[in-house]
């Protein structure tokens, strides 16, 4: 299977990616869309004519972004709705309130390298926010995604997944000393594995899911790291927010992705599978696209979510 390539690359912007694309009559959800690349992703989708829901914890900030998107695109069908990905009750309320088909789900929200914290369920916060919350959201919206007949899920992961595979016997750091970067890496590996298994499991519904590395972008995601992420990325590889949202928007909208799922993209193109860390920001670890690991994670996630109900 050859890697999928597109006309776009590192410097492409979200606006360039959606130029000429019309999604009028289609509906999209973007989590974490009150700032950063989530807001830019929502803006680009709004520019296509799609009805866009910003699923956010800070509704005031989300409404401000939604109003800005309407003002810049003329799209009146943009709204902000409360969603807390660490709260199963919030996710249930959100999915229960959704009516009608859903065409695009962008799992964008996330936390990075935060101090050791746990949810009420005892889940490590990064794993809970970055993976489990999105898992519950997607499975809760499965009927709406299946109703479309050609829905897409976009999962924002990170090259940080190369920091750690899933540590099956200690996902929540019950025994290991907590390390914020290992926790982040594990959660980002989970993002990729989710895309692999969702595509396989929901193939009969024509739902596809792809994961991506947006690039190194200075946003609120870096609030726990002094505003500069890991600090190991060369200055020439830092992207603007518009560039950082491009790969998400490509996976959500491009005709080139029709029927394509279970893959991992960097700079708007599918990247290579690697067996050890290589150059900065590229490559997907083999363990992150392993079908057996993807099935195992799905089963684990189902059990954890069911236990919280």
NUGU-799422 format. One record per residue: x, y, z of N, C-alpha, C in turn. Coordinates in steps of 0.02 Angstrom, whole numbers, plus 50000, padded with zeros to 5 digits. Layout:
XYZXYZXYZ
...
END
This chain:
500424994150000500005000050000500445006250000
500405010149948500825016049942500565021749986
501015025950009500825031650051500455036850010
499945039850040499545044850005499905051550006
499985054549949500295061149944499785066149916
499885072449932499435077749911499845083649884
499515088549853499895094349829500115099049884
499925097649946500055102150001500645099750043
500915104250085501505102450124501575106550187
502195107050211502345110250275502055117250280
502135121250228501945128350231501225129650212
500855124550191500165125550171499745127850231
499245131950217498795134450270498115131050263
497725131450317497055128550316496635131750262
496705138350253496325141750202496495139350131
497125138050119497335135450054497055128450042
497045124450093496805117550087496065117250068
495665121850095494935121550082494725125850023
495195129149991495015133449935494635129449881
494035131849865493635128549813493205122849838
493245121049901492845115549928492195118249957
491635115149939490965117249961490665111650003
490565112850067490255107950112489575110450138
489255114550099488585116950117488125110950128
487755111150183487295105750199487605100250241
488255100650254488595095650294488745098550363
488845094150412488905096250482489555093650512
489875097850551490525096150580490545098150654
490915094150693491065095750762491825096250769
492055101450803492765102150818492835103050894
493175098350927493285099150999493875103851011
493855107251068494405111751085494475117551036
493915120151012493935125150958493875132350983
494025133451048493985140251074494635144151065
495165140651041495805143951030496245139550986
496835142250968497335138250934497115135150868
497395129250855497245126050790496525123550788
496205122550845495505120650845495075126150817
495205132250840494825138050814494955139050740
495585138150719495755139050648495445133550606
495415127450633495085121950597494345123550588
494015125850641493315127650637493205133250588
493665138050586493605143650540493635141350467
494095136850453494165134350385493555130250365
493295126150411492695122350395492105126950385
492065132150426491525137050417491555140350349
492155141450324492245144650259491985140250201
491935133750213491675129250161490915129250158
490585132350207489865132350211489575127050257
490005122950287489775117850333489485120950396
488995117650426488745119550492489245116950544
489525121350585490075119550629489875120550702
489975115250741489875115550813490555115550848
490685120650888491295121050927491155117850995
491435112051008491325108551071491875110551119
491695114551170492205117951210492025117951284
492535118451327492415119351399492255126651415
492595131251381492485138351392491995140951340
491355140951357490845142751308490895150151289
491075154351336491135161451320491665162551266
492245159351274492775159851224492545156551159
492195150951164491955147551104491455151851065
491015155151102490525159551068490875165451034
491405167851065491785173251035492105170950969
492385164950969492675162150907492135161050855
491565158250876491015156950830490765163450797
490705168650837490495175150810491005177750759
491645176750775492165178950728492145175050662
491995168550667491955164550605491365166850563
490805168150595490225170750558490395177450525
490735181750562490905188250535491385187850476
491855183150478492355182850424492135178650365
491665174050376491455169550321490745170650298
490335173950339489625174750322489215168650340
489525163550368489175157350386488815158450452
488145158250450487745159550510487665153350553
487845147550527487725141250562488355138850598
488595142950644489185141350684488995142650757
489105137750800488885138450870489395135250917
489375137250979489805134251031489355130551080
489565124451099489185120251145489665117551198
489445117251260489865115051315490035107551309
490665105951320490885098951323491525098551365
491515094251417492095092951457492295085751446
492845084551413493045077851394493275073651452
493385076651511493575072651570492955070751611
492365072751590491755071551627491285067151586
491225060751602490775056351563490065058951559
489805062151611489125064851609489065070351557
489575074551551489575079851501489565076951431
489955071851420489985068651353489315065551337
489015062051386488355058951375487835064251358
487845069851393487365075151380487455077951310
488085078851290488225081551224487975076851169
488145070451174487955065751122487205064551121
486885064651179486155063651182485785069551150
486075075451154485745081351126485835081951051
486325078351023486455078950951485895075750912
485645079450863485105076950820485325076950747
485165071550712485305071150640486005068650626
486175068250561486825065450542487415070050559
487995067050563488615070650574489105068450520
489405073350486489835071750430490575071850447
490775076350493491485076950511491545077950586
491955073850618492115074650689492865075650694
493075081450719493785082950728493945082550802
494305077250822494515076350891495165080350901
495085086650917495645091250918495875093050989
495415093351037495585095651104496115091351136
496515094351179497035090451212497405094351265
497775090651307498225093651355498905090451344
499435094051363500105091651350500555092651411
500875087251432501395087451484501165091051547
500535089751567500275093051626500525089651690
500495093051746500675089951810500235083851824
500455079651869500085073551884499395075151912
498885072851876498195074151895497775068151873
497225067051910496785061351895496055063651896
495645060451856494935061951856494605058451915
493965059751924493595056551978493595048851970
493665046551909493665039451895494355036251907
494855040351923495525037851933495945037451870
495695040551816496065040451753496575046051751
497175044351728497695049551719497425054751671
497525061051686497175066451651497325066751576
497945065751557498095066351485497785060551446
497805054551473497485048851441496725049951438
496445052751492495725053951495495505059251445
495865064751442495675070251397495815068651325
496435066651312496645065851242496345059751209
496255054351247495985048251217495285046351241
495215044751307494595041851330493985046351317
494055052851329493505057351316493295057451243
493795057551199493635057451128493365050651106
493605045351137493335038651123492595038451140
492415040851200491715040951221491295045451175
491575051051155491225055551111491075052251043
491585049251013491505046150948491025040350950
491095036051000490645030351005489935032551021
489865037951060489205040651074488875043751013
489275046050966489025049150905489025044250846
489165037950859489225033050805488605032950760
488025033050790487405032850750487355038750703
487545044650728487525050750686488035050350630
488635047750646489155046950595488945041750542
488645036350565488425031050518487855033550474
487445038050499486875040550461487095044350399
487695047250402487945051050344488105046450286
488395040650301488585035950248489265037250219
489595042550240490265044050215490625048750263
490565047350328490825051950379491565051050390
491875056350415492585056250430492715058350502
493185054850533493435056850599494165058850590
494345064550616495025067150613495295067350685
495865064250696496135063550763496815067050767
496845072250807497475075950814497925072350864
498455069350839498945065850880499565070250883
500145067150886500775070950891501365066250880
501915068950857502535065050855502735063050926
502455066450975502555064551045502355057351060
501955054351015501765047251026502385042851028
502935045150997503555041250998503885041151066
503615044951114503885044851181503685038551219
503105035551199502865029851237502325025951201
502375019351201501805015251180501285015151236
500745011351226500275010251281500605005451330
500635007451392500905003051445500304999451475
500144993651448499504990351461499394988851535
499914987151571499834985251641499814991151688
499914997151661499925003051706499755009351667
499185009351634498975015051594498935021351636
498705020651697498565026551739499115028151790
499715025551779500285027051822500145025451896
499825019851906499695017651975500335015252008
500805012751969501425010051996502045013751971
502035015951909502605019651881502645026651911
503235029251921503285036451938503005040451880
502595045351896502275049251843502795053451806
502755053251740503165057351697502705060751647
502675067451646502185070851603502275069451529
502895068451506503005067151435502845059951416
502975055251461502775048351447502015047751446
501685051351491500955051251492500675054351429
500975059851407500755062951345500865058251286
501465055251283501605050651228501125044851225
500975041951282500495036351283499815038451257
499585044351277498925046751255498925048151180
499475050451153499515051851081499575045351040
499895040251069499885033651037499165031151034
498805032151089498105029951091497695033351036
497845039651021497485043150968497565039650901
498175037550885498295034350821497965027450819
498035023750873497725017050876496965017550869
496665022750897495945023650890495755024350816
496135028350779495985029250708496025022750669
496515018650687496595012150654495995007750666
495795007150729495245002550746494565005150726
494455011750732493805014550712493695013350637
494215014150597494145012850525493985005550512
494305001050546494164993850536493464992050561
493314994250622492694992150655492074995050621
492145001150595491565004550566491585004850490
491945000250461492015000150387491334999350353
490894995150380490244994150349489805000350351
489975005050395489605011350399489935016750357
490475014950321490855019750280491105025650321
491295024250383491615029250426492365028150423
492745033250407493465032750407493755037450460
494325035450486494675039550537495415039750521
495705045550524496425046450513496715050750568
497335049450585497685053350636498225057750604
498455062650641498935067350612499365070550665
499935072850643500365077350680500285084250650
500025089150688499915095750658500555099750647
501085097850683501705101750681501825105050748
502355108650754502515112350815502235119450807
501745121050849501415127550846501365130150917
501495136450927501445139450993500725141551007
500385137651049499685139051067499605137951142
498985138151166498845136951237499015129751258
499125125351209499315118451226499955118351266
500385123251256501035123451289501025126951357
500425127851386500385131651448500755128251506
500855121751502501215118251556501955117651543
502185120251486502895119451468503235126151455
502965131451483503275137951474503135141151407
502645138451370502445141451307502845139451247
503315134751255503745132851199503795125251190
503265121651208503255114451197503835110951230
504125106151194504685102351222505335106451222
505355111851183505955115851178506495112851134
506325107251101506825103751060506715104550985
506225108450966506065109150895506435115150866
506825114250812507175119950781506695125350759
506915131550763506475137250748506185136850678
506565134150630506315133950561505755128950551
505625124750602505085119850597504455121850635
504465127950663503875130450697503375133050646
502745131050654502215133150607501795138750637
501455142350593500925146950615500305142750631
499825145850665499205142350680498845140250616
498845144550566498515142950502498855136950468
499515136550474499865130750446499735124450488
499705125450554499595119850599498925116550590
498415120250569497755117450559497665114150490
498145115050446498065112850377497955105350370
498345101350406498275094050398497605091650425
497375094350481496715092550506496175094050454
496215099950425495705102150377495745097950314
496355096250293496425091950234496075085250246
496205082150303495905075650317495145076150323
494895081850344494175082750352493815084150287
494155086950238493805089650180494025087150112
494645085150104494915083950037494615077850003
494425078449939494195072649901494725067249896
495355069049905495895064149902495855058949958
495485060650011495435056150069494805051950068
494425052150015493815048150012493975040650018
493675037450068493775030350078494435028550110
494835033450129495495032150159495445032750235
495695027750271495675027950344496225023850375
496305024850440496795021050478497505023050465
497625029250442498295031450424498505037550466
499135039350459499425044650499499775049550453
499625056050462499865061150416500275066450451
500765069050416501175074650438501255079350379
501185085850391501275090850337500835089150277
500215087050290499715085850237499865079750194
500325075450216500475069450178500575063550227
500415057550203500515051750245501265050850257
501445049250318502145048450336502335041150342
502985039850349503225033050349503155029750418
503115023050418503135019250481503855018250501
504015019650565504705019150588504755014350647
505345011550656505475006850711505925009750765
506135015950755506495019650806506425027050791
506525031150841506465038350830506975040650777
506745044850732507185047250679507195054850681
507095058050624507105065350621506515068350658
506575074750675506045078050714505385078450676
504845076950712504165078250689503895073450637
504285068750611504035064250559504025057050584
503665052950546503645045750560503115043850610
502835037850600502365035150648502645028550673
502675027750739502955021550768502525015650748
502845010050734502485004050713501965001950765
502145002850830501675000750882501035004950881
501065011050853500485015450852499985013750797
500195009650749499735007650695499635000050695
499804996850749499754989550754499014987550763
498734983650718498024981950722497844978250787
498274973750811498124970250872498104975050932
498574979650934498574984650987497964989150983
497754990650922497164994950913496534991450940
496464985050926495884981350952495914980851028
496514979651055496584979151127496404985751161
496624991251133496474997751162495724999151159
495404997251105494684998351099494314994751155
494494988451165494174984451217494294987451287
494914989551300495084992751363494674999051373
494635003151321494275009551325493535008351338
493245003451304492545001751315492424999851388
492864995751415492794993451484492844999351533
493315003851521493395009551565492785014251563
492545015651503491975020051495491345016851526
491265010351514490685006851542490705006951618
491295006351646491375006451719491215013051750
491255018451709491115025151735490385026951729
490005022851693489295024551682488875023751746
END
